[in-house]
Amino acid sequence: MLVRDEQQFEQWMSDDQIPSFVDFCDKLESFIADVDSQWVVVRSCGFVNICIVDMSNVPQFVLVVKVKESMVVEVYRGNSRLSNSSVTWVLGTDCKLVCWSQLSSLLSHFASLAVTADEMSVTVQADTVKQQLNEFIELTSNSDDYEPDVTTRLKFLAEQIHYLSCSCQSHYSSETQLIAFRFFAISASVYSHLRSVLTLPHVSYIKCLSSVFSLSGGLDESDHAGYLKHKAQLMEPHERQVILRLDEIYVEPKTTYKGGCLTGMASNTRS
């Protein structure tokens, strides 16, 4: 009995394997008919699309599972491609389809998520926007037509969108923490106002983060004197000539009492 079960299992494992893309294309229609009738197969040169089509209003592809000739799988919702993490849970990091059971799991999973664009939740639409932003970030980082700061701004924007739909405690990137610290160092009041429109670390977290630094605002007089001396050493003789212009200044003679001290001018007059 045990030997027979092992033989049946080995036979099932053998039948479950997809030996080639050609074999996959030959058996796909019959496999789809047995799994779920809502999927439609659209063939093209070098790849096969397994689609769910919405015909209720404007005809549109709601969800597409694209299998390339290399057996690499990509998934699209509407006009946007989903990230590889949406399939790695069953296909692995290389996103390659090797078994029919993998395809069955994928189709069952995405069929439950297939909704029209009007029915998409905020979280799903946010994920779509993030995916499009990540694709745009990759394009700008690989292009010489954009400055590096454009990519930095796009990454910050993508991170802000991620925080909008993230219900768990936010884990800020090092870039966001650096931006937050710079704003807080300039003005704590301005930083508090920024937190009302942006998702940034709490003030207490920034204070804890900056507690290891010894910071003092402004410059000492010695810093100014050292800078001027160094600047003067680099100047040519004619560049050291200056013109000092004094304007008339009227000082009213009076005495001021402040903090227990008399300051100003007083004169004795005959009474």
Contacts in CASP RR format, 6 or more apart in sequence:
PFRMAT RR
TARGET T0000
AUTHOR 0000-0000-0000
METHOD contacts of the structure
MODEL  1
MLVRDEQQFEQWMSDDQIPSFVDFCDKLESFIADVDSQWVVVRSCGFVNI
CIVDMSNVPQFVLVVKVKESMVVEVYRGNSRLSNSSVTWVLGTDCKLVCW
SQLSSLLSHFASLAVTADEMSVTVQADTVKQQLNEFIELTSNSDDYEPDV
TTRLKFLAEQIHYLSCSCQSHYSSETQLIAFRFFAISASVYSHLRSVLTL
PHVSYIKCLSSVFSLSGGLDESDHAGYLKHKAQLMEPHERQVILRLDEIY
VEPKTTYKGGCLTGMASNTRS
15 100 0 8 1.000
16 99 0 8 1.000
16 100 0 8 1.000
16 101 0 8 1.000
17 98 0 8 1.000
17 99 0 8 1.000
17 100 0 8 1.000
18 24 0 8 1.000
18 71 0 8 1.000
18 97 0 8 1.000
18 98 0 8 1.000
18 99 0 8 1.000
18 100 0 8 1.000
21 46 0 8 1.000
21 67 0 8 1.000
21 69 0 8 1.000
21 70 0 8 1.000
21 71 0 8 1.000
24 48 0 8 1.000
24 67 0 8 1.000
24 71 0 8 1.000
24 97 0 8 1.000
25 43 0 8 1.000
25 48 0 8 1.000
28 41 0 8 1.000
28 48 0 8 1.000
28 50 0 8 1.000
29 41 0 8 1.000
31 100 0 8 1.000
31 103 0 8 1.000
32 39 0 8 1.000
32 41 0 8 1.000
32 50 0 8 1.000
32 107 0 8 1.000
35 104 0 8 1.000
35 107 0 8 1.000
35 108 0 8 1.000
36 107 0 8 1.000
36 108 0 8 1.000
36 111 0 8 1.000
38 52 0 8 1.000
38 111 0 8 1.000
39 50 0 8 1.000
39 51 0 8 1.000
39 52 0 8 1.000
39 107 0 8 1.000
39 111 0 8 1.000
40 50 0 8 1.000
40 51 0 8 1.000
40 52 0 8 1.000
40 53 0 8 1.000
41 48 0 8 1.000
41 49 0 8 1.000
41 50 0 8 1.000
41 51 0 8 1.000
42 48 0 8 1.000
42 49 0 8 1.000
42 50 0 8 1.000
42 51 0 8 1.000
43 49 0 8 1.000
46 68 0 8 1.000
46 69 0 8 1.000
47 66 0 8 1.000
47 67 0 8 1.000
47 68 0 8 1.000
47 69 0 8 1.000
48 66 0 8 1.000
48 67 0 8 1.000
49 64 0 8 1.000
49 65 0 8 1.000
49 66 0 8 1.000
49 67 0 8 1.000
50 64 0 8 1.000
50 65 0 8 1.000
50 66 0 8 1.000
50 67 0 8 1.000
50 107 0 8 1.000
51 61 0 8 1.000
51 62 0 8 1.000
51 63 0 8 1.000
51 64 0 8 1.000
51 65 0 8 1.000
52 61 0 8 1.000
52 62 0 8 1.000
52 63 0 8 1.000
52 64 0 8 1.000
52 110 0 8 1.000
52 111 0 8 1.000
52 114 0 8 1.000
53 59 0 8 1.000
53 60 0 8 1.000
53 61 0 8 1.000
53 62 0 8 1.000
54 60 0 8 1.000
54 61 0 8 1.000
54 62 0 8 1.000
54 116 0 8 1.000
56 116 0 8 1.000
57 116 0 8 1.000
60 78 0 8 1.000
60 116 0 8 1.000
60 117 0 8 1.000
61 76 0 8 1.000
61 78 0 8 1.000
62 77 0 8 1.000
62 78 0 8 1.000
62 114 0 8 1.000
62 115 0 8 1.000
62 116 0 8 1.000
63 75 0 8 1.000
63 76 0 8 1.000
63 77 0 8 1.000
63 78 0 8 1.000
63 110 0 8 1.000
63 111 0 8 1.000
63 113 0 8 1.000
63 114 0 8 1.000
64 75 0 8 1.000
64 76 0 8 1.000
64 78 0 8 1.000
65 73 0 8 1.000
65 74 0 8 1.000
65 75 0 8 1.000
65 106 0 8 1.000
65 107 0 8 1.000
65 110 0 8 1.000
66 73 0 8 1.000
66 74 0 8 1.000
66 75 0 8 1.000
66 76 0 8 1.000
67 73 0 8 1.000
67 97 0 8 1.000
68 74 0 8 1.000
70 96 0 8 1.000
71 96 0 8 1.000
71 97 0 8 1.000
71 98 0 8 1.000
72 94 0 8 1.000
72 95 0 8 1.000
72 96 0 8 1.000
72 97 0 8 1.000
73 87 0 8 1.000
73 91 0 8 1.000
73 95 0 8 1.000
73 96 0 8 1.000
73 97 0 8 1.000
73 106 0 8 1.000
74 81 0 8 1.000
74 95 0 8 1.000
75 81 0 8 1.000
75 82 0 8 1.000
75 86 0 8 1.000
75 87 0 8 1.000
75 106 0 8 1.000
75 110 0 8 1.000
76 82 0 8 1.000
77 113 0 8 1.000
77 124 0 8 1.000
77 128 0 8 1.000
78 117 0 8 1.000
80 128 0 8 1.000
80 131 0 8 1.000
80 132 0 8 1.000
81 131 0 8 1.000
81 135 0 8 1.000
82 127 0 8 1.000
82 131 0 8 1.000
83 131 0 8 1.000
83 134 0 8 1.000
84 93 0 8 1.000
84 95 0 8 1.000
87 95 0 8 1.000
87 106 0 8 1.000
88 95 0 8 1.000
90 102 0 8 1.000
90 105 0 8 1.000
90 106 0 8 1.000
90 109 0 8 1.000
91 97 0 8 1.000
91 102 0 8 1.000
91 106 0 8 1.000
97 103 0 8 1.000
113 124 0 8 1.000
115 124 0 8 1.000
120 128 0 8 1.000
122 165 0 8 1.000
123 165 0 8 1.000
126 161 0 8 1.000
126 162 0 8 1.000
126 164 0 8 1.000
126 165 0 8 1.000
127 165 0 8 1.000
129 161 0 8 1.000
130 158 0 8 1.000
130 161 0 8 1.000
130 162 0 8 1.000
133 154 0 8 1.000
133 157 0 8 1.000
133 158 0 8 1.000
133 161 0 8 1.000
134 158 0 8 1.000
136 154 0 8 1.000
137 151 0 8 1.000
137 154 0 8 1.000
137 155 0 8 1.000
137 158 0 8 1.000
140 146 0 8 1.000
140 150 0 8 1.000
140 151 0 8 1.000
140 154 0 8 1.000
141 151 0 8 1.000
152 175 0 8 1.000
155 173 0 8 1.000
155 175 0 8 1.000
156 175 0 8 1.000
156 176 0 8 1.000
156 179 0 8 1.000
159 172 0 8 1.000
159 173 0 8 1.000
159 176 0 8 1.000
160 198 0 8 1.000
160 199 0 8 1.000
163 170 0 8 1.000
163 199 0 8 1.000
164 199 0 8 1.000
170 199 0 8 1.000
172 180 0 8 1.000
172 200 0 8 1.000
172 201 0 8 1.000
176 200 0 8 1.000
176 201 0 8 1.000
177 201 0 8 1.000
177 209 0 8 1.000
179 200 0 8 1.000
180 191 0 8 1.000
180 200 0 8 1.000
180 201 0 8 1.000
180 206 0 8 1.000
181 206 0 8 1.000
181 209 0 8 1.000
181 210 0 8 1.000
183 190 0 8 1.000
183 191 0 8 1.000
183 194 0 8 1.000
183 200 0 8 1.000
184 191 0 8 1.000
184 203 0 8 1.000
184 206 0 8 1.000
184 210 0 8 1.000
185 210 0 8 1.000
185 215 0 8 1.000
188 203 0 8 1.000
191 200 0 8 1.000
191 203 0 8 1.000
191 206 0 8 1.000
192 203 0 8 1.000
194 200 0 8 1.000
195 202 0 8 1.000
195 203 0 8 1.000
201 209 0 8 1.000
232 240 0 8 1.000
253 264 0 8 1.000
253 265 0 8 1.000
253 267 0 8 1.000
254 264 0 8 1.000
254 265 0 8 1.000
255 262 0 8 1.000
255 263 0 8 1.000
255 264 0 8 1.000
255 265 0 8 1.000
255 266 0 8 1.000
256 262 0 8 1.000
256 263 0 8 1.000
256 264 0 8 1.000
257 263 0 8 1.000
END
